[in-house]
């Protein structure tokens, strides 16, 4: 899933200044896991991924999940240091 973020400008050697405008993440939950890894990428307005990482969702966070999928999205965004808009 792709979510808009508050734009972030960063300088990339050899590329110059790049504005990141969205976060793409793949949430895949397996029943019974005690830790969930969520890969995510920070993208520019053209959809080009400039940075890719993995957020780690703890057992306690999984236990608090409930039925709101935005809960996990917000946890990933928080770990990525971005603000969803």
Buried (B, 14 or more C-beta within 10 A) or exposed (E): EEBEBEBBEEEEEEEEEBEBBBBBBEBEEEEEEEEBEBBBBBBBEEEEBBBEEEBEBEEEBBEEBEEEEEBBBEBBBEBBEBEBE
